[in-house]
Amino acid sequence: MSDTKLMLEPILERVFAYMTAEQHSGNWGMDIGHWDWVPGVGIISILDYGQAAGRDKAVDYVLEWIERNKQQAEGIKVINSMAPYAVFPGLYRRTQNSWFLEKAGEIAGWMLETAPRTREGALEHTVTEAAKFPEQVWADTVYMAVLFLARQAGLTGERRIAEAALEQTLLHLRLLQDEQTGLLFHGWNCREGNHMSAVRWARANAWITLAVPQIVAEIKELTEIPRELYSRYDRLAAALSSCQAEDGLWHTVLDRPEYYKETSGSAGIACGFIRGVQSGMLDPSYLAGAEQALGAILPLITDDGEVKGVSAGTPVMPSAEAYNEIAVYPALYGQGLVMQLLAQTLSQKSNGQPNVTTVRKAGK
């Protein structure tokens, strides 16, 4: 464990420094100074890092970020802009500041009572950009919004919020999971009754792989988790393990090995495997796949903390080929997903969980 700590802690420090550097102001992918999903994933990740690695300065940064940016959130109520609220339950536990509890309650109420839904009852994917996706369900929503609901339920013990988080998680899995392969499609069009371009995109799979174990851990004492959810998640993990490349990464379109490999999706899937094992949803053998991914990702982190190989923001594209043409550049969600993988690896080994280098990789 000490060797792992000595190796990962300075890398985490560099990634954190790069994420919070003022030089990124005005850069869509790296500007942390606004209220939306991109900085939201960054903030979720920084808090995870602070808690997992015992870094008070990271937690303090999140508190300062909320104070600087909370006014921007007023009047912005779309599903993608919900991401920053996922830190509110944790910040309330730390500070006992009632504002976090009250604001989180207000947002949970909006999501349960007012947020637009598709005809199946799933949260419709809405964004801050000038774009509309009526009657569309995207995998991203489970991480950007449902994770917050679960954490709020875990904090307050409110059964109705827990049941809403469970309902949305199951709806997204049912609508997005490919029954043949077990992988997830990027999106579902409720109006047309199809998966649009029907692409099994890596980062879409990562959002759900990473979110589901955390959601279950938060709500399992408040509502019964049906066997279907465990079964679907198990099928997803097995399918992802089977298409992991030999070097440990995943291709940006999971079943297209000729397409480029993508870092953020790979980090999210690997971290999801760790979270899945921690929650008891996955067999410890999945830790080997996570470590293999980590080994491939570490060389993609530069000396100044930039994470290479991260694809740009990606709507549901018109074809599989279009996903392979998405530009690659640094982004807070890429930095953040890698940060979470590093932090959870550090935490997992510090807690004396199995040495994954001696465990057979599942699905291989």
C-alpha positions in Angstrom: 0.0 0.0 0.0 2.8 2.4 0.9 4.3 2.1 -2.6 0.9 2.8 -4.2 0.4 5.8 -1.9 3.8 7.2 -2.8 3.1 6.8 -6.5 -0.5 8.1 -6.7 -0.5 11.0 -4.2 1.8 13.3 -6.2 -0.1 12.4 -9.5 -3.4 13.3 -7.8 -1.9 16.6 -6.7 -0.8 17.4 -10.2 -4.2 16.5 -11.7 -5.9 18.7 -9.0 -3.6 21.6 -9.7 -4.2 21.4 -13.4 -8.0 21.3 -12.9 -8.0 24.4 -10.7 -5.5 26.6 -12.6 -6.7 30.1 -13.5 -5.2 29.7 -17.0 -8.2 27.8 -18.1 -10.7 30.6 -17.8 -12.8 30.8 -21.0 -11.9 27.3 -22.2 -15.1 25.3 -22.4 -13.6 22.0 -21.5 -11.4 23.3 -18.6 -13.1 26.4 -17.2 -14.2 25.5 -13.8 -15.8 28.8 -13.0 -19.4 28.2 -14.1 -22.4 26.1 -13.1 -23.0 23.2 -15.5 -22.2 19.5 -15.9 -18.6 19.9 -17.0 -17.3 21.8 -13.9 -19.9 19.8 -12.0 -18.1 16.5 -12.7 -14.9 18.2 -11.8 -16.3 19.4 -8.4 -17.8 15.9 -7.6 -14.3 14.4 -8.4 -12.4 16.9 -6.3 -14.6 16.2 -3.3 -14.2 12.5 -3.9 -10.4 13.0 -3.9 -10.5 15.1 -0.8 -12.6 12.5 1.1 -10.8 9.4 -0.2 -7.2 10.8 0.3 -7.8 12.9 3.4 -7.0 16.2 1.5 -8.7 19.0 3.4 -7.5 21.6 0.8 -9.5 19.8 -1.9 -12.7 19.8 0.2 -12.1 23.5 1.0 -11.7 24.2 -2.7 -15.2 22.7 -3.3 -16.7 24.8 -0.5 -15.1 27.9 -2.0 -16.2 27.0 -5.5 -19.9 26.7 -4.3 -19.6 30.1 -2.6 -18.2 31.7 -5.8 -20.6 30.2 -8.2 -23.9 29.5 -6.4 -25.6 32.7 -7.7 -25.1 31.3 -11.3 -27.3 28.3 -10.4 -30.3 30.5 -9.7 -32.8 30.0 -12.5 -30.8 27.3 -14.2 -32.8 24.2 -13.9 -32.0 21.6 -16.5 -30.9 18.0 -15.9 -27.2 18.5 -17.0 -26.8 21.5 -14.6 -27.8 19.3 -11.6 -24.4 17.7 -11.5 -22.8 20.1 -8.9 -25.6 19.5 -6.4 -24.3 15.9 -5.9 -21.7 17.4 -3.5 -24.3 19.1 -1.3 -25.2 16.2 0.9 -21.5 15.5 1.6 -20.8 19.2 2.3 -23.8 19.4 4.7 -22.4 16.4 6.6 -19.0 18.1 6.9 -20.2 21.7 7.7 -23.7 21.3 9.1 -24.5 24.5 7.1 -28.3 24.4 6.8 -28.1 26.2 3.4 -26.8 23.0 1.8 -29.6 21.0 3.2 -32.3 23.5 2.2 -31.0 24.0 -1.3 -30.6 20.3 -1.9 -34.2 19.8 -0.7 -35.4 22.4 -3.1 -33.6 20.9 -6.0 -34.8 17.4 -5.2 -38.3 18.7 -5.1 -37.9 20.2 -8.6 -36.5 17.0 -10.0 -39.4 14.9 -8.5 -42.2 17.3 -9.3 -41.3 19.6 -12.1 -38.4 18.3 -14.3 -39.7 17.2 -17.7 -40.2 13.5 -18.2 -40.6 11.3 -21.2 -43.7 9.2 -21.9 -42.0 6.3 -20.0 -41.4 8.5 -17.0 -37.7 8.9 -17.4 -36.1 12.3 -16.8 -35.8 14.0 -20.2 -32.3 15.0 -21.1 -32.2 18.8 -20.9 -29.1 21.1 -21.2 -28.0 24.7 -20.7 -26.9 25.0 -24.4 -29.4 26.2 -27.0 -30.4 22.7 -27.9 -33.5 20.5 -27.2 -33.8 16.8 -27.1 -37.5 16.2 -26.6 -38.5 12.7 -25.4 -34.9 11.6 -25.3 -33.2 9.6 -22.5 -29.4 9.8 -22.3 -27.1 7.6 -20.1 -25.5 10.8 -18.8 -28.5 11.7 -16.7 -27.9 8.8 -14.2 -24.7 10.4 -13.2 -25.6 14.1 -13.6 -28.9 13.9 -11.7 -29.9 10.6 -10.2 -26.7 10.3 -8.2 -27.7 13.5 -6.5 -31.1 12.2 -5.7 -29.6 9.0 -4.1 -27.2 11.0 -2.0 -29.9 13.3 -0.8 -32.0 10.3 0.2 -29.1 8.8 2.0 -28.6 12.1 3.9 -32.2 12.7 4.8 -33.7 9.2 4.9 -36.6 10.3 2.7 -38.1 7.2 1.2 -39.8 9.0 -1.7 -36.5 10.4 -2.9 -34.9 7.0 -2.6 -37.7 5.4 -4.6 -37.4 8.1 -7.3 -33.6 7.4 -7.6 -34.3 3.7 -7.9 -37.1 4.2 -10.5 -34.9 6.5 -12.6 -31.9 4.1 -12.5 -34.1 1.1 -13.5 -35.8 3.1 -16.2 -32.5 4.1 -17.8 -31.1 0.6 -17.6 -34.3 -0.8 -19.2 -34.4 1.7 -22.0 -30.7 1.8 -22.7 -29.3 -1.7 -22.2 -28.8 -3.8 -25.3 -30.4 -7.1 -24.5 -28.1 -8.9 -26.9 -24.7 -7.7 -25.6 -25.4 -6.2 -22.2 -23.8 -2.9 -23.2 -25.6 0.4 -23.0 -26.6 2.5 -25.9 -25.9 6.3 -25.6 -29.6 7.3 -25.9 -33.2 6.3 -26.4 -35.8 8.3 -28.4 -39.2 7.7 -26.7 -41.1 9.3 -29.5 -39.5 7.2 -32.2 -39.1 4.1 -30.0 -35.5 3.5 -31.0 -31.9 4.1 -29.9 -31.3 6.6 -32.7 -27.8 5.7 -34.1 -27.7 2.8 -31.7 -24.1 3.3 -30.6 -22.5 1.7 -27.6 -20.4 4.7 -26.6 -17.8 4.2 -23.9 -18.4 7.3 -21.8 -22.2 6.7 -21.7 -21.4 3.3 -20.3 -19.0 4.8 -17.9 -21.5 7.3 -16.4 -23.8 4.5 -15.4 -21.2 1.9 -14.4 -19.8 4.5 -12.0 -23.1 5.8 -10.7 -25.1 2.7 -10.0 -23.0 1.2 -7.2 -23.0 4.6 -5.4 -26.8 5.0 -5.9 -27.4 1.5 -4.5 -25.2 2.1 -1.5 -27.1 5.3 -0.6 -30.7 3.9 -0.9 -30.5 0.2 -0.1 -31.6 0.8 3.5 -34.5 2.9 2.4 -36.1 0.9 -0.3 -35.8 -2.7 -1.6 -33.5 -3.0 -4.6 -35.0 -5.5 -7.1 -33.0 -8.4 -8.4 -33.4 -6.9 -11.9 -31.1 -4.0 -11.1 -28.3 -6.3 -9.8 -28.7 -8.6 -12.8 -28.6 -5.8 -15.4 -25.5 -4.2 -13.7 -23.8 -7.6 -13.6 -24.5 -8.1 -17.3 -23.2 -4.6 -18.1 -19.9 -5.2 -16.2 -19.3 -8.6 -17.8 -19.9 -7.1 -21.3 -17.5 -4.2 -20.6 -14.9 -6.6 -19.3 -15.2 -8.7 -22.5 -14.4 -5.7 -24.7 -11.6 -4.2 -22.8 -8.5 -3.8 -25.0 -5.3 -5.7 -24.3 -3.6 -2.5 -23.0 -6.5 -1.9 -20.5 -8.3 0.9 -22.2 -11.7 0.9 -23.9 -12.4 2.2 -27.4 -14.6 5.2 -27.8 -17.2 3.0 -29.4 -17.0 -0.2 -27.4 -17.6 -2.7 -30.1 -15.4 -1.0 -32.7 -11.8 -2.0 -31.9 -10.6 0.0 -34.9 -11.8 3.2 -33.3 -9.6 5.3 -31.0 -9.2 4.5 -27.3 -10.7 7.1 -25.0 -9.4 8.0 -21.5 -12.4 9.4 -19.7 -14.7 6.5 -20.5 -11.9 4.1 -19.6 -11.3 5.8 -16.3 -15.0 5.9 -15.5 -15.6 2.2 -16.3 -12.5 1.2 -14.2 -13.6 3.3 -11.3 -17.1 1.9 -11.6 -15.6 -1.6 -11.3 -13.9 -0.6 -8.0 -17.1 1.0 -6.7 -19.0 -2.1 -7.8 -16.7 -4.3 -5.8 -16.8 -2.0 -2.8 -20.6 -2.1 -2.8 -20.7 -5.9 -3.1 -22.4 -5.7 -6.6 -19.3 -7.1 -8.4 -16.9 -10.0 -7.7 -13.4 -8.8 -6.6 -12.0 -10.3 -9.9 -13.1 -7.1 -11.6 -10.4 -5.2 -9.7 -7.9 -6.7 -12.1 -9.5 -5.0 -15.0 -9.5 -1.7 -13.1 -5.8 -2.0 -12.4 -5.1 -2.8 -16.0 -6.9 0.3 -17.0 -5.0 2.4 -14.4 -1.7 1.1 -15.8 -2.7 2.3 -19.3 -4.0 5.7 -18.0 -1.0 6.7 -15.9 1.3 7.4 -18.9 -1.5 9.7 -20.3 -1.1 12.1 -17.4 1.5 14.8 -18.2 4.0 16.2 -15.7 1.8 19.3 -15.3 -1.3 17.1 -14.6 -3.1 17.3 -17.9 -5.0 14.1 -18.9 -4.5 13.2 -22.5 -6.9 11.3 -24.8 -10.2 12.7 -23.6 -13.0 13.2 -26.2 -15.0 16.4 -26.4 -18.6 16.8 -25.3 -20.6 14.4 -27.3 -24.3 14.5 -28.1 -26.0 11.4 -29.6 -24.3 11.4 -32.9 -25.9 10.4 -36.2 -23.7 7.4 -36.8 -21.0 5.2 -35.2 -18.5 6.7 -37.6 -19.2 10.2 -36.3 -18.1 9.2 -32.8 -14.7 8.3 -34.1 -14.4 11.9 -35.5 -15.0 13.6 -32.1 -12.0 15.9 -31.2 -9.8 15.0 -28.3 -8.7 17.7 -25.8 -8.4 18.3 -22.0 -11.7 18.6 -20.2 -12.7 18.7 -16.5 -14.8 15.5 -16.8 -11.8 13.7 -18.1 -9.6 15.1 -15.4 -12.3 14.3 -12.9 -12.9 10.7 -13.9 -9.2 9.9 -13.9 -9.0 11.7 -10.5 -11.8 9.4 -9.1 -10.0 6.3 -10.4 -6.8 7.3 -8.7 -8.5 8.3 -5.5 -10.6 5.1 -5.3 -7.6 3.0 -6.1 -5.7 4.7 -3.3 -8.6 4.2 -0.9 -9.2 0.6 -1.9 -5.6 -0.4 -1.3 -5.4 1.6 1.9 -8.4 -0.4 3.2 -6.7 -3.7 2.6 -8.8 -5.0 -0.2 -7.4 -7.7 -2.4 -4.2 -7.2 -4.3 -5.7 -7.1 -7.8 -2.5 -8.1 -9.5 -3.0 -11.6 -8.1 -6.7 -11.9 -9.0 -8.0 -13.4 -12.3 -9.7 -10.7 -14.5 -13.4 -11.4 -14.8 -14.8 -12.2 -18.2 -11.4 -13.1 -19.8 
